Amino acid sequence: QVQLVESGGGLVQAGGSLRLSCAASGKIFSNNVMGWYRQAPGKQRELVARITGDGSTVYVDSVKGRFTISRDNAKNTVYLQMNGLKHEDTGIYYCSASKYSYWTGPFYWGQGTQVTVSS
């Protein structure tokens, strides 16, 4: 049983910053690929960023240069530092984890945390 618990969402003005955290527990290892997804109202869920166990990262083009994903394997926690937030970043942000050490897509999901950016 794997649990992912997100925190750190909230309401922020455009141009502001937030840091999301995702604490993982259960049978999950430091080499699982971890990712952040988001879902805006009326839109499909999309990948924002993901990070491998050794720190390799992938970002969606719209957040490159503004968001940074990182992980602390000792704490089984992954972070998403979001700077220069825009109204279009509004949505529910979900933490995800792969089933294996290589990426085959998200297998485990958190419950989500709301991020609202006012323009």
N, C-alpha and C positions, 0 to 999 in steps of 0.2 A: 504494500500500500504506500503510495507516494502522495504527499500533500504539498501544495505550493500555496503560500499565503502572501499576497501582495499588500503593500502599504505605501503611503506617501502621496496619494492623489489629492486633488483639491481644486480650488478655484484660484486662478492667477491671471493677472493682466498680461496682455500681449507684450512680449519682450522680456517677460519674467522667466524664472527658473523653478523647476521642481526636480526632486530626486525620488524615483520610485525604488522600492526594495522588494525582493521576493525571497522569502525564506523557504527552503526546501527541507522536507523531513521524510523519513521512511527509507525504503530501499532505493536510494539514489546515490550515485557515485560522482566523484569530482570530475570524471571525464565525460559525463553526459553533456550534450549540447543544450544550452539554455537560450531561450529567446523571449523577446517581447513582441506581442501583437497588439493591434488596436482595432477598434470597431467604432466608426462614426455612425451617427443616426442615419438609417437608410442605406448604409453602405456595407460592403462585405468586409469581413475581418482581413486585415493585411499584416504581413510581417513588417515590423519596424527595425529590429536588429536581432542578431543572434551571436553567440560566442561559444567557441569550443573549449574543451578542458584546458588546452594549452594557450588560450587567449586569442586565437584568431577570430576576427570579427567580420560581420557582413551587415551593411545598412541599406535601407531603402533610400533611393536618391533624395527624396524630399527632406530627409533629416540629416544628411551628411554635413558635417561641420558644425552641427548644432547639438546633436545627441551623442552620448558616449555610453556604451554598455561595458560593464566590468563585472568581475566575480571575485568572491573571496571563498576559495574552496574549503578553507578551514572552518568557515562558518556556514557552508552550504547556502550561500546567499549570492544573488545576482542583483545588480543595480542598473538603473537607467537614469543617467544625469541628462536632464533636458534643459537646454539654455535657448534663449532667443525664441521663446514659444510664440506660436502664431495661432490665430483663431482656428485654422484648419487642423491643428493638432488635437482639437477637442475630440474626446471619445472615451470609451472604456478600454483600459489597457490591461492586457492579460499576460501573465507569465506562463511560459511553457517549457517543457523539458522533453528531450528525445528519449526514446526507449533504449537506444544504444549509444555507443560513444561516437558514432558517425550519424550524420543528419539524414533522416528518412522522413522528416516532417515532425510536427509536434505530436506527442503522444499523451503527455500529462498536461493538465491545465489548472491554473488557479481560478479563483472566483471573479477576479477583475477588480480594478480600482478606477474610479471616475476621475478624469482630468478635464477641466473646463477652462478654456482660455477666453477671456473677455476681450473684445476688440475696442 
